[in-house]
């Protein structure tokens, strides 16, 4: 039993992200079901990596046809209909680009 517990704790340590949460802005419109799904996808991605999600309701012309839009730093992603894996890969690429 102790060996299983040790292996489980080692796995948790490896999967635990160390560092500050990534700030993600979700631009959305009132009553937008795709926006709600994008938020839920971000929450699921946030289980593997800490995210600080800011939801911004907008009617700006810039986003009116694009919502939901994810923004990290200066990068934006049209997130309508994207799967969790695609969002996670984009977040990873944005943070890798910022680090270089």
N, C-alpha and C positions, 0 to 999 in steps of 0.2 A: 504493500500500500504506500509506503513512504517513497518508493521509486516513482510511482505514478504521480504523486503529489509534487515531487521535485520536477518531473518533466513538465507538468502542467504549469507550475510557477515559472519555469524557464521560458515556456512558450508565451505566457502573458508578458514577461519582461521584454521579450523580443518584439512583441506586437505593440507594446506601449510606446506611443510617440512622445518623444521628449522635446520640448520647445514650446514657444508661444503658439496660440491658435492662429490659424490663417483667417484673415478678415475677408469675407465674401459678401458682396452686396447683391441682392436679388431684386431686380426691378420688375414690378408686377402691376396688373390692373385689377380693379375691384371685380369680383365675380369670375375671374379667369381660372378655369379648372386646370389648364396646363401649368399655370403658375403654382397652384396648390401642389400638383404632382412634382414640379421641380423642387419645391421646398421640402417635400417628403424625401425626395431622392438625395438632397443635400444632407438631411438629417441622417439618412442611412449611411452615406459616405462619411459623415462625421463620427460614426462609430469606430472607424479605423484611424481617423486622424482628426485632431481637434479643430473645429471650425467655429468662427464667430460670425454668425449669419445675421445680416441686417436686411430686413425687408423694407423696401421703399415702394410705396404706391405712386405711380406716375401716369400722367396723361401727356407727357412731352411728345412732340412730333417725332423726336429722335427714336423713341421706343414704341410708338403706337402700333406698328405692324410687326415688331420683333419680340414682344414680351412672350415668355419670360426671358430676361437677360441676366446672366451672371457676370459680375465684374470683380476682378482682383487687380488692384493697382490700376494700370492703364489698359489692361487686357479685358476684352468682353467676349462672351460666348452666348449665342442664341440657343437656349436650353430646351426649347419646346420638343417634347417627345424623346429626349435623350435618355439612355439607360444610365444606371448608376456607374457602370464601368467606364463609360465615355466621359462622364463628368469627373470621375476620379483621375482618369488619365490626363484630362485637360488641366485640372488643378495641379497635378504633379509636374506637367510641362511648364506651367506658369511659374511655379516656385523654383524649378530648375533654371529657367531663363533668368529669373531675378537674382539667383545666386551666382550666375557667371558674369 
